[in-house]
């Protein structure tokens, strides 16, 4: 289930703090100096959600921004605190489909090595989207360059 992140702010920040300086957090924030927790605050055109299970326990986080001038959904961030939990995948699939239906364009980026990439590839192809492979775009925790992928789905 997806609920507003502000309702779970303390739980989310505590969960994120456990992942600081890890590969998982690097894949979330996209750079190797990942010592900043997400800002979970109300802000215009910024949407932040907590994924929660049936016991109301936070299991993940989703954030994105809507550029109202271009009607583009962008600046996605997704993090799972409970790897392999199908609730996150199911709820994310529903949310992405909703956003594609309501907005002109949805775009997001994934760093090489992220295990969810194969699911994004499939989802993007299902919606006749585009995937741009960009080379040596970020340095990882070991100082090695990694590729990233930009996904774009346009609602015609």
Secondary structure, DSSP 8 states (H G I E B T S, - for coil): -EEEGGGGHHHHHHHHHTTTTSHHHHHHHSSS-----------TTEEEEEEE-TT--EEEEEEEEEETTTTEEEEEEEEESSTT-HHHHHHHHHHHHHHHHHSSEEEEEEETT-TTHHHHHHHHHHTT-EEEEEEEEEE-TTS-EEEEEEEEEE--
